[in-house]
Amino acid sequence: MNWQVINHIRNQCTPISLVRLKDQVAIVTGASRGIGKTVAEVYASEGAKVVVNYNVSENGARAVVENIQKKSGQAIQVKADVSNSDDVKRLVKMTMDKFGRIDILVNNAGVMFVDDFLETTEDEYDKTMDINLKGAYLCSKEVAPVMLKQKHGKIIMMSSNSGLYHPSSMRFVEYVTSKAGMNGLTKALALKLGPYITVNAICPGYIKTEMVAHNDPETERRLIEETALRRFGTPEEVASSAVFLASSEADFITGELLIVAGGRGMH
């Protein structure tokens, strides 16, 4: 075969995109730090236009946006309390005004209080449920009409293997309750919003982020011992799963809980 024939074949072939989320528009809640920050940045590297949501850390959100823009990506930051319906409506409106569509929603915003159950306050319980569960509900409800009109959309819940009922992960009652609720919400929405929208949850194990910085060395040693891979996970490993679920590779997956925990909880 001569080079003229080879070049002709090459010219007839459709180029393979090197990015999986090219021109997709993604909202990532709680994206100023931790897993949300990494998901936002990895999405941008995969070609997505990213809305970096935050409620407290404006500087953190700005840093994420600037980092994305330095690498020629597109991103904006939007302050919104996901537990407040008016804020959520504004978040979605600003996204539509800027980008004209919403393809991906990652419900990542979350809090965790570490007090013992008998010492936890009602306010701490309410805040945990409002942000972790109600926030995911409100954001999903607001983007669903947009996605249904488009006849396309991906909703991803950032849950936790703490909501999967194995004893070693169930130390913080309020957090576990909120994540178990998120898992139920995932399955209910998957049924309600099909066939055009897929809804899945990622259930990370012990991921080294600011949220778990309070753990003492002995607790961390025990957590590693009960993890088959004998190490902590990284935000990048969770973000890779979030890319997969948002991509066309996962078009026939919905209502699933993807456990990214290094084998923690199999005992």
Rosetta silent file (secondary structure, phi, psi, omega in degrees, C-alpha in Angstrom):
SEQUENCE: MNWQVINHIRNQCTPISLVRLKDQVAIVTGASRGIGKTVAEVYASEGAKVVVNYNVSENGARAVVENIQKKSGQAIQVKADVSNSDDVKRLVKMTMDKFGRIDILVNNAGVMFVDDFLETTEDEYDKTMDINLKGAYLCSKEVAPVMLKQKHGKIIMMSSNSGLYHPSSMRFVEYVTSKAGMNGLTKALALKLGPYITVNAICPGYIKTEMVAHNDPETERRLIEETALRRFGTPEEVASSAVFLASSEADFITGELLIVAGGRGMH
SCORE:     score description
SCORE:     0.000 S_00000001
   1 L     0.000  125.539 -178.387    0.000    0.000    0.000 S_00000001
   2 L   -85.522  168.552 -175.174    1.554    3.363   -1.045 S_00000001
   3 H   -65.976  -29.383  177.694    1.501    6.579    1.008 S_00000001
   4 H   -62.487  -42.272  178.678   -1.080    8.229   -1.271 S_00000001
   5 H   -66.375  -42.926  179.472   -3.575    5.491   -0.437 S_00000001
   6 H   -60.714  -45.657 -179.734   -2.735    5.678    3.266 S_00000001
   7 H   -65.192  -35.288  177.318   -3.231    9.454    3.344 S_00000001
   8 H   -63.048  -43.016  179.067   -6.522    9.097    1.472 S_00000001
   9 H   -63.248  -42.855  179.324   -7.771    6.635    4.106 S_00000001
  10 H   -60.285  -41.968 -177.582   -6.664    8.965    6.896 S_00000001
  11 H   -67.998  -25.585 -179.620   -8.505   11.889    5.329 S_00000001
  12 H   -84.181  -16.034 -177.405  -11.705    9.841    5.096 S_00000001
  13 L   -81.467  142.783  175.161  -11.623    8.819    8.740 S_00000001
  14 L   -75.930  126.991 -178.925  -13.476   10.831   11.362 S_00000001
  15 L   -60.391  140.033  178.193  -10.973   12.241   13.865 S_00000001
  16 L   -87.293  123.483  179.624  -11.226   10.683   17.301 S_00000001
  17 L   -67.513  137.376  178.762  -11.784   13.284   20.008 S_00000001
  18 L   -86.672   -4.840  179.613   -9.190   13.240   22.731 S_00000001
  19 L  -122.911  145.517 -173.419  -11.691   14.631   25.220 S_00000001
  20 L   -95.113  -15.170 -176.286  -14.858   12.948   26.446 S_00000001
  21 L  -121.211   31.099 -175.315  -16.918   15.977   27.515 S_00000001
  22 L   -55.561  124.904  176.851  -16.231   18.354   24.637 S_00000001
  23 L    65.825    9.806  173.187  -18.627   21.349   24.681 S_00000001
  24 L   -77.112  149.627  177.752  -20.720   19.850   27.505 S_00000001
  25 E  -109.412  124.617 -174.662  -21.895   22.263   30.198 S_00000001
  26 E  -125.189  132.916  168.803  -21.466   21.054   33.760 S_00000001
  27 E  -100.473  126.185  175.263  -22.553   22.453   37.119 S_00000001
  28 E  -119.573  113.234 -178.806  -20.451   21.158   40.007 S_00000001
  29 L   -82.250  151.758 -178.641  -21.768   22.156   43.428 S_00000001
  30 L    58.175   46.331 -170.227  -19.383   22.671   46.318 S_00000001
  31 L  -101.944   16.425 -179.056  -16.519   22.995   43.844 S_00000001
  32 L   -85.761   -9.294 -179.085  -14.223   25.383   45.705 S_00000001
  33 L  -161.358  173.223  171.435  -12.252   22.584   47.368 S_00000001
  34 H    58.811 -141.832 -177.298  -11.796   18.852   47.797 S_00000001
  35 H   -61.749  -41.698 -179.206  -13.468   16.391   45.451 S_00000001
  36 H   -59.980  -42.477  177.461  -15.661   19.078   43.859 S_00000001
  37 H   -58.983  -46.877 -177.937  -12.636   21.184   42.946 S_00000001
  38 H   -66.932  -41.332  177.527  -10.923   18.222   41.321 S_00000001
  39 H   -59.162  -46.380 -179.799  -14.062   17.169   39.441 S_00000001
  40 H   -58.779  -44.971 -177.410  -14.467   20.708   38.070 S_00000001
  41 H   -70.159  -39.232  178.716  -10.862   20.872   36.909 S_00000001
  42 H   -69.624  -39.629  175.311  -10.861   17.396   35.371 S_00000001
  43 H   -56.649  -45.325  179.989  -14.160   18.095   33.596 S_00000001
  44 H   -61.875  -38.862  178.845  -12.609   21.219   32.089 S_00000001
  45 H   -67.018  -21.400  177.727   -9.591   19.202   30.938 S_00000001
  46 L   -93.165    9.332  173.420  -12.048   16.871   29.209 S_00000001
  47 L    99.388    1.372 -178.602  -13.547   19.780   27.268 S_00000001
  48 L   -79.825  152.202  168.924  -16.512   20.762   29.467 S_00000001
  49 E   -93.238  123.910 -165.714  -17.598   24.298   30.243 S_00000001
  50 E  -115.475  133.141  171.035  -17.802   24.341   34.029 S_00000001
  51 E  -100.313  114.118 -177.580  -19.895   26.277   36.520 S_00000001
  52 E   -92.659  102.375  179.617  -17.988   26.296   39.799 S_00000001
  53 E   -86.317  143.145  174.497  -20.535   26.617   42.585 S_00000001
  54 E  -149.419  164.691  174.657  -19.563   27.722   46.089 S_00000001
  55 L  -126.540  -31.286 -175.763  -21.263   29.152   49.145 S_00000001
  56 L  -113.637  -52.873 -170.437  -18.466   30.122   51.530 S_00000001
  57 L   -92.179   86.319  176.862  -15.039   30.178   49.885 S_00000001
  58 H   -63.760  -40.817 -179.917  -15.109   32.788   47.132 S_00000001
  59 H   -63.279  -40.331  178.279  -11.318   32.789   46.954 S_00000001
  60 H   -63.246  -44.476  179.546  -11.264   29.023   46.563 S_00000001
  61 H   -64.356  -41.113  179.425  -13.829   29.108   43.759 S_00000001
  62 H   -62.208  -38.997  179.666  -11.968   31.922   42.011 S_00000001
  63 H   -63.784  -38.689  178.187   -8.751   29.916   42.165 S_00000001
  64 H   -64.241  -46.357  179.601  -10.474   26.937   40.523 S_00000001
  65 H   -61.036  -45.679 -179.015  -11.853   29.127   37.732 S_00000001
  66 H   -63.942  -37.947  178.604   -8.489   30.802   37.171 S_00000001
  67 H   -64.749  -39.530  177.280   -6.727   27.443   37.053 S_00000001
  68 H   -65.821  -44.652 -177.878   -9.173   26.219   34.428 S_00000001
  69 H   -66.862  -32.738  177.758   -8.830   29.399   32.370 S_00000001
  70 H   -62.772  -26.082  179.915   -5.029   29.244   32.485 S_00000001
  71 L   -99.892   21.926  175.856   -5.309   25.928   30.677 S_00000001
  72 L    70.041   19.706  175.615   -7.598   27.463   28.028 S_00000001
  73 L   -89.853  171.299  178.636  -10.761   26.046   29.592 S_00000001
  74 E  -113.350  129.303 -179.964  -14.072   27.823   30.153 S_00000001
  75 E  -159.042  150.242  170.985  -15.475   28.323   33.657 S_00000001
  76 E  -132.768  157.288  175.082  -17.450   30.728   35.799 S_00000001
  77 E  -108.236  141.123 -179.949  -18.013   30.855   39.547 S_00000001
  78 E  -136.954  121.485  176.335  -21.488   31.221   41.046 S_00000001
  79 E   -79.983  127.916  177.327  -22.242   31.699   44.728 S_00000001
  80 L  -163.754  134.934  172.590  -25.334   29.784   45.809 S_00000001
  81 L   -86.223  111.830 -173.359  -26.544   27.979   48.911 S_00000001
  82 L   -67.226  -14.137  177.898  -27.847   24.710   47.483 S_00000001
  83 L   -86.850   -0.101 -179.371  -30.266   24.316   50.388 S_00000001
  84 L  -112.365  118.568 -173.368  -32.043   27.534   49.349 S_00000001
  85 H   -62.870  -36.331  178.249  -34.426   27.181   46.412 S_00000001
  86 H   -64.299  -41.362  177.612  -34.056   30.822   45.321 S_00000001
  87 H   -63.349  -41.264 -179.572  -30.271   30.449   45.224 S_00000001
  88 H   -64.827  -41.530  177.333  -30.569   27.241   43.219 S_00000001
  89 H   -60.399  -41.105  179.156  -32.880   28.910   40.697 S_00000001
  90 H   -66.411  -39.544  177.727  -30.337   31.725   40.315 S_00000001
  91 H   -58.044  -46.717 -179.123  -27.506   29.201   39.867 S_00000001
  92 H   -69.127  -39.829  179.664  -29.351   27.497   37.031 S_00000001
  93 H   -63.440  -43.134 -179.768  -30.421   30.790   35.437 S_00000001
  94 H   -65.424  -34.644  176.706  -26.869   32.133   35.440 S_00000001
  95 H   -65.285  -46.678 -179.713  -25.666   28.906   33.857 S_00000001
  96 H   -65.362  -41.223  179.012  -28.293   29.112   31.113 S_00000001
  97 H   -61.097  -36.862 -176.565  -27.624   32.822   30.533 S_00000001
  98 H   -83.142  -45.351 -170.503  -23.911   32.135   30.098 S_00000001
  99 H  -115.303  -16.146  173.525  -23.839   28.799   28.279 S_00000001
 100 L    82.031   -2.081  179.137  -27.385   28.169   27.005 S_00000001
 101 L  -163.295  167.187  174.734  -27.664   24.551   28.161 S_00000001
 102 L  -138.872  117.067 -178.735  -26.904   22.154   31.035 S_00000001
 103 L  -102.053  -29.587 -172.932  -25.630   18.681   30.259 S_00000001
 104 E  -137.659  135.494  170.266  -24.193   17.565   33.595 S_00000001
 105 E  -125.169  125.062  173.667  -25.026   18.222   37.230 S_00000001
 106 E  -111.178  109.065  178.460  -22.731   16.955   39.967 S_00000001
 107 E   -83.569   86.879 -174.053  -24.405   17.221   43.378 S_00000001
 108 L  -105.852  -24.485 -175.392  -21.203   17.384   45.393 S_00000001
 109 L   -55.223  133.173 -178.869  -21.845   20.039   48.057 S_00000001
 110 L  -164.928  158.939  175.935  -21.801   18.491   51.503 S_00000001
 111 L  -133.944  159.273  176.561  -20.987   18.879   55.185 S_00000001
 112 L  -146.660  125.077  174.597  -20.130   16.456   57.970 S_00000001
 113 L  -100.158  142.527 -171.229  -20.225   17.012   61.720 S_00000001
 114 L  -108.724   11.206  177.219  -18.091   14.719   63.842 S_00000001
 115 L   -68.511  153.748  173.425  -19.809   14.991   67.225 S_00000001
 116 L   -62.485  149.931 -177.737  -21.095   11.869   68.901 S_00000001
 117 H   -50.064  -43.672 -176.920  -24.765   11.142   68.194 S_00000001
 118 H   -73.643  -11.202  179.982  -25.826   12.044   71.753 S_00000001
 119 H  -108.205   -8.989 -179.579  -23.979   15.361   71.504 S_00000001
 120 L   -69.242  139.344 -178.967  -25.080   16.423   68.045 S_00000001
 121 L   -89.307  162.416  176.288  -27.424   19.403   67.989 S_00000001
 122 H   -62.552  -37.752  178.230  -30.658   19.715   66.074 S_00000001
 123 H   -61.672  -39.052  178.689  -29.124   22.555   64.071 S_00000001
 124 H   -66.505  -39.830  176.263  -26.252   20.282   63.005 S_00000001
 125 H   -61.926  -48.231 -178.213  -28.711   17.604   61.927 S_00000001
 126 H   -61.036  -42.922 -178.930  -30.783   20.128   59.968 S_00000001
 127 H   -65.047  -40.768  179.148  -27.736   21.603   58.247 S_00000001
 128 H   -61.373  -47.423 -178.857  -26.454   18.157   57.268 S_00000001
 129 H   -69.455  -38.455 -178.196  -29.779   17.140   55.756 S_00000001
 130 H   -63.367  -45.451 -176.583  -30.381   20.531   54.139 S_00000001
 131 H   -80.883  -50.176 -173.183  -27.063   20.674   52.298 S_00000001
 132 H   -70.581  -43.212 -173.236  -26.326   17.017   51.610 S_00000001
 133 H  -104.993  -53.057  179.169  -29.801   15.765   50.718 S_00000001
 134 H   -61.747  -38.176  179.208  -32.169   18.671   50.205 S_00000001
 135 H   -60.198  -43.944  178.176  -29.501   20.457   48.160 S_00000001
 136 H   -64.141  -38.745  178.523  -29.186   17.499   45.800 S_00000001
 137 H   -63.167  -49.425 -176.785  -32.989   17.342   45.539 S_00000001
 138 H   -64.920  -44.378 -179.175  -33.382   21.053   44.762 S_00000001
 139 H   -64.342  -42.532  179.100  -30.560   21.191   42.218 S_00000001
 140 H   -63.816  -41.445 -178.837  -31.807   18.080   40.441 S_00000001
 141 H   -65.260  -33.345 -177.199  -35.356   19.410   40.346 S_00000001
 142 H   -78.670  -35.192 -178.922  -34.210   22.726   38.857 S_00000001
 143 H   -85.191  -21.097 -175.224  -32.006   21.278   36.097 S_00000001
 144 H   -56.344  -46.108  179.178  -34.369   18.437   35.159 S_00000001
 145 H   -59.830  -36.366  178.001  -36.720   20.556   32.983 S_00000001
 146 H   -63.899  -48.359 -178.386  -33.719   21.897   31.060 S_00000001
 147 H   -65.748  -39.143  178.629  -32.325   18.421   30.478 S_00000001
 148 H   -64.407  -38.581  177.611  -35.717   16.979   29.540 S_00000001
 149 H   -64.960  -37.240  177.891  -36.204   19.719   26.960 S_00000001
 150 H   -73.850  -18.662 -171.184  -32.764   18.897   25.558 S_00000001
 151 L    59.333   38.578  179.616  -33.617   15.166   25.713 S_00000001
 152 L  -168.849  136.618  174.637  -30.214   14.654   27.284 S_00000001
 153 E   177.652  152.300  177.698  -28.651   15.024   30.710 S_00000001
 154 E  -128.836  122.955  174.175  -26.483   13.394   33.351 S_00000001
 155 E  -112.630  128.085 -178.057  -27.049   13.847   37.085 S_00000001
 156 E  -124.447  122.514  176.347  -24.345   12.530   39.398 S_00000001
 157 E   -92.515  131.483  173.140  -24.714   12.359   43.167 S_00000001
 158 E   -93.448   88.946 -177.546  -21.555   12.475   45.250 S_00000001
 159 L   -89.232 -138.752 -178.926  -22.706   10.103   47.948 S_00000001
 160 L  -167.645  149.448  174.072  -20.511    7.963   50.225 S_00000001
 161 H   -72.010   -4.409  171.997  -19.950    4.355   51.121 S_00000001
 162 H   -65.623  -22.473 -179.856  -20.994    5.559   54.573 S_00000001
 163 H   -91.748   12.092 -176.483  -24.548    5.308   53.269 S_00000001
 164 H  -107.665   11.436  166.482  -24.209    1.627   52.365 S_00000001
 165 L    70.367   29.068  168.864  -24.703    0.236   55.850 S_00000001
 166 L  -100.803  138.819 -164.970  -21.428   -1.460   56.696 S_00000001
 167 H   -53.286  -40.689 -173.483  -20.521   -0.903   60.343 S_00000001
 168 H   -66.584  -19.947 -178.357  -17.080    0.680   60.042 S_00000001
 169 H   -97.641   -0.607 -170.838  -18.423    3.597   57.997 S_00000001
 170 L  -102.979   41.763 -177.096  -21.429    4.382   60.148 S_00000001
 171 L   -78.334  -34.060 -173.919  -19.767    6.461   62.843 S_00000001
 172 L  -108.651  101.493 -167.256  -21.471    9.763   62.103 S_00000001
 173 H   -58.923  -46.556 -176.036  -25.214    9.222   62.274 S_00000001
 174 H   -64.840  -44.506  179.567  -26.391   12.426   60.611 S_00000001
 175 H   -62.505  -46.435  179.495  -23.958   12.147   57.702 S_00000001
 176 H   -59.495  -43.430  179.831  -24.804    8.484   57.122 S_00000001
 177 H   -60.877  -42.898 -179.114  -28.519    9.284   57.138 S_00000001
 178 H   -66.102  -38.709 -178.226  -28.088   12.033   54.546 S_00000001
 179 H   -75.290  -34.971  173.689  -26.019    9.820   52.248 S_00000001
 180 H   -62.806  -39.589  175.770  -28.408    6.877   52.537 S_00000001
 181 H   -63.369  -38.521  178.211  -31.151    9.307   51.544 S_00000001
 182 H   -64.627  -36.781  177.174  -29.067   10.458   48.589 S_00000001
 183 H   -64.454  -40.478  175.752  -28.729    6.864   47.429 S_00000001
 184 H   -65.609  -40.703  177.893  -32.505    6.486   47.542 S_00000001
 185 H   -60.458  -39.888  178.957  -32.932    9.787   45.714 S_00000001
 186 H   -56.688  -49.592 -176.912  -30.595    8.519   42.996 S_00000001
 187 H   -69.739  -39.516  179.543  -32.728    5.467   42.271 S_00000001
 188 H   -64.620  -43.056 -179.776  -36.043    7.317   42.488 S_00000001
 189 H   -70.068  -33.635  178.017  -34.885   10.043   40.086 S_00000001
 190 H   -59.639  -41.288  177.353  -33.410    7.504   37.687 S_00000001
 191 H   -70.240  -40.367 -175.535  -36.876    5.987   37.298 S_00000001
 192 H   -71.450  -36.725 -169.578  -38.630    9.329   37.167 S_00000001
 193 H  -101.222   -4.623  173.729  -36.328   11.082   34.675 S_00000001
 194 L   -68.019  156.587    9.221  -35.617    8.286   32.199 S_00000001
 195 L   -94.017   -1.233 -171.420  -35.251    7.820   29.312 S_00000001
 196 L   -90.299  -23.216 -177.211  -33.512   11.107   28.615 S_00000001
 197 E  -118.776  130.826  171.805  -31.664   11.707   31.883 S_00000001
 198 E   -97.649  144.466 -179.522  -29.399    9.257   33.664 S_00000001
 199 E  -132.274  118.535 -179.897  -28.970    9.549   37.423 S_00000001
 200 E  -136.925  162.394  178.244  -26.151    7.761   39.234 S_00000001
 201 E  -124.021  145.135  169.949  -24.248    8.105   42.481 S_00000001
 202 E  -103.954  131.814 -179.694  -20.590    7.750   43.339 S_00000001
 203 E  -115.020   87.062 -178.707  -19.923    6.308   46.782 S_00000001
 204 E   -69.965  152.202  169.530  -16.327    7.170   47.704 S_00000001
 205 L   -87.121 -137.099 -178.121  -14.513    5.449   50.525 S_00000001
 206 L   -82.523  105.435  179.922  -11.875    7.209   52.562 S_00000001
 207 E  -109.651  130.562 -175.475  -10.607   10.029   50.343 S_00000001
 208 L   -75.560   97.660  177.211   -7.948   12.343   51.731 S_00000001
 209 L  -136.759  178.784  179.237   -9.579   15.802   51.660 S_00000001
 210 H   -60.250  -29.604 -175.972  -10.156   18.726   54.016 S_00000001
 211 H   -62.723  -29.808 -177.365  -13.421   17.124   55.174 S_00000001
 212 H  -111.304   19.115 -178.225  -11.589   14.289   56.930 S_00000001
 213 L   -66.344  -15.181 -177.367   -8.552   16.249   58.081 S_00000001
 214 L   -77.455  -15.527 -173.972   -9.752   15.885   61.684 S_00000001
 215 L   -64.912  137.098  179.179   -9.076   12.141   61.849 S_00000001
 216 L   -81.387  161.898 -177.188   -6.333   11.094   64.244 S_00000001
 217 H   -56.530  -37.135 -179.094   -3.475    8.760   63.166 S_00000001
 218 H   -66.718  -41.438  176.930   -4.945    5.751   64.970 S_00000001
 219 H   -62.702  -43.343  179.923   -8.286    6.139   63.206 S_00000001
 220 H   -63.950  -38.087  178.268   -6.530    6.491   59.868 S_00000001
 221 H   -61.788  -43.147 -179.714   -4.462    3.367   60.545 S_00000001
 222 H   -66.256  -39.642  179.593   -7.627    1.379   61.250 S_00000001
 223 H   -63.565  -40.108  178.742   -9.336    2.722   58.134 S_00000001
 224 H   -66.014  -39.431 -178.995   -6.408    1.668   55.962 S_00000001
 225 H   -62.875  -30.639 -178.987   -6.386   -1.803   57.520 S_00000001
 226 L   -93.710    9.225  177.027  -10.023   -2.364   56.548 S_00000001
 227 L  -106.766  124.203 -173.879   -9.401   -1.196   52.963 S_00000001
 228 L   -56.999  -36.959 -178.134   -8.361   -3.951   50.572 S_00000001
 229 L   -84.609   -1.999  172.552   -5.957   -1.715   48.652 S_00000001
 230 L    56.649   40.709  174.330   -4.348   -0.541   51.922 S_00000001
 231 L  -161.206  167.773  173.476   -4.298    3.148   51.092 S_00000001
 232 L   -78.772  154.643  171.256   -6.456    6.257   50.944 S_00000001
 233 E   -84.041  168.339  179.165   -8.179    7.219   47.727 S_00000001
 234 L  -117.840  154.437  175.508   -7.481   10.482   45.940 S_00000001
 235 H   -57.150  -32.671 -179.950   -9.858   13.133   44.608 S_00000001
 236 H   -63.957  -35.801  179.270   -8.474   12.420   41.147 S_00000001
 237 H   -70.047  -34.457  174.978   -9.648    8.810   41.351 S_00000001
 238 H   -70.287  -40.994 -179.970  -13.149    9.936   42.260 S_00000001
 239 H   -61.669  -35.942  177.674  -13.087   12.534   39.484 S_00000001
 240 H   -60.515  -39.547  177.183  -12.211    9.834   36.942 S_00000001
 241 H   -66.748  -36.322  178.869  -15.410    8.008   37.905 S_00000001
 242 H   -67.538  -34.313  175.562  -17.346   11.259   37.569 S_00000001
 243 H   -65.863  -46.309  179.650  -15.980   11.722   34.051 S_00000001
 244 H   -56.870  -49.514 -177.083  -17.015    8.183   33.103 S_00000001
 245 H   -66.984  -25.674  179.759  -20.578    8.612   34.386 S_00000001
 246 H   -85.455  -14.615 -174.387  -20.899   11.959   32.593 S_00000001
 247 L   -89.039  171.326  177.626  -19.595   10.609   29.294 S_00000001
 248 H   -67.029  -17.068  178.890  -21.327    8.729   26.485 S_00000001
 249 H   -63.713  -22.016 -177.548  -19.564    5.599   27.728 S_00000001
 250 H  -109.743   24.111 -176.304  -22.133    5.450   30.545 S_00000001
 251 L   -63.325  -23.413 -178.501  -25.252    6.146   28.469 S_00000001
 252 L  -105.813   22.506  178.578  -26.817    2.795   29.420 S_00000001
 253 L  -118.897  121.716  175.701  -26.092    3.120   33.137 S_00000001
 254 L  -154.147  150.628 -179.193  -28.660    4.691   35.454 S_00000001
 255 L    74.520   17.723 -174.831  -29.869    4.243   39.007 S_00000001
 256 L  -104.987  154.027  175.134  -26.515    2.760   40.039 S_00000001
 257 E  -111.256  107.753 -178.260  -24.256    3.336   43.031 S_00000001
 258 E   -90.493  111.459 -177.019  -20.631    3.252   41.899 S_00000001
 259 E   -87.134  120.219  179.108  -18.434    2.381   44.880 S_00000001
 260 E  -119.429   79.203 -167.291  -14.972    3.944   44.695 S_00000001
 261 L  -136.100    9.361  178.208  -13.568    2.745   48.004 S_00000001
 262 L    61.844   23.606 -179.108  -10.552    0.542   47.385 S_00000001
 263 L    84.904   11.760  177.592  -12.433   -2.459   48.711 S_00000001
 264 L   -71.763  134.219  177.471  -13.343   -0.846   52.013 S_00000001
 265 L    96.428    4.477  179.836  -16.400   -2.412   53.594 S_00000001
 266 L   -83.506  -11.338 -175.928  -16.115   -5.857   52.063 S_00000001
 267 L   -71.208    0.000    0.000  -15.350   -7.487   55.432 S_00000001
